[in-house]
Amino acid sequence: MDLREEQRDGVTVLLVKWGGGVLRWDQGILTKTVRNLAARGQKRIVLDVSDIPYFDSDGIGELVQCMAIAARKGGEFKLMNLHERIRDHLAIAKLLPVLSADDDKPQGG
């Protein structure tokens, strides 16, 4: 998994590039990145998941951890450009309302 950071209208957008195969959440790359951003004072962090077709339970756990890290620093962590399968999994876990950002713009809220 490769993460690229962009700033858009006061929002930090993380763009994920995934080369296929098994997505390795256990490396903690996303969590470390969000922790560093929150420590630098970034309040609105949005993860663009347009390149990721699904999340397993480890991935959902990583998302919840990122949300908690941002919240502890007074910020928020959201997702944008969700595939339908991800949307369904987050809805089942009752996380869709708290993690989903507007799909058209990286607004974070």
Residue pairs with C-beta under 8 A, 6 or more apart in sequence:
1 16
1 17
1 18
1 23
1 24
1 27
1 29
1 30
2 16
2 17
2 18
2 19
3 14
3 15
3 16
3 17
3 29
3 30
3 33
4 14
4 15
4 17
5 12
5 13
5 14
5 15
5 33
5 37
6 12
6 13
6 15
7 13
8 106
9 106
10 44
11 44
11 45
11 46
11 106
11 107
11 108
12 37
12 42
12 44
12 45
12 46
13 46
13 47
13 48
13 80
13 106
14 30
14 33
14 34
14 45
14 46
14 47
14 48
15 48
15 51
16 47
16 48
16 49
16 51
16 52
17 51
18 51
18 52
23 52
23 55
23 56
23 59
25 56
25 58
25 59
25 61
25 62
26 58
28 62
30 47
30 62
30 63
30 66
31 62
31 65
31 66
31 69
34 45
34 66
34 69
34 70
34 77
35 69
37 45
38 45
38 69
38 70
38 72
38 73
38 75
39 73
41 73
42 75
43 70
43 73
43 74
43 75
43 76
44 75
44 76
44 78
44 107
44 108
44 109
45 66
45 70
45 75
45 76
45 77
45 78
45 108
46 77
46 78
46 79
46 80
46 101
46 106
46 107
46 108
47 63
47 66
47 77
47 78
47 79
47 80
48 79
48 80
48 81
48 106
49 79
49 80
49 81
49 82
49 83
49 86
50 80
50 81
50 83
52 83
52 86
53 83
53 85
53 86
54 83
54 85
54 86
54 89
55 63
55 86
55 89
55 90
60 89
60 90
60 93
60 95
63 77
63 79
63 95
63 99
64 95
66 77
67 76
67 77
67 98
67 99
69 77
70 76
70 77
71 77
76 108
76 109
77 99
78 99
78 100
78 101
78 108
78 109
79 86
79 90
79 99
79 100
79 101
80 100
80 101
80 102
80 103
80 106
81 103
82 90
82 100
82 103
87 96
87 100
90 96
90 99
90 100
101 107
101 108
101 109
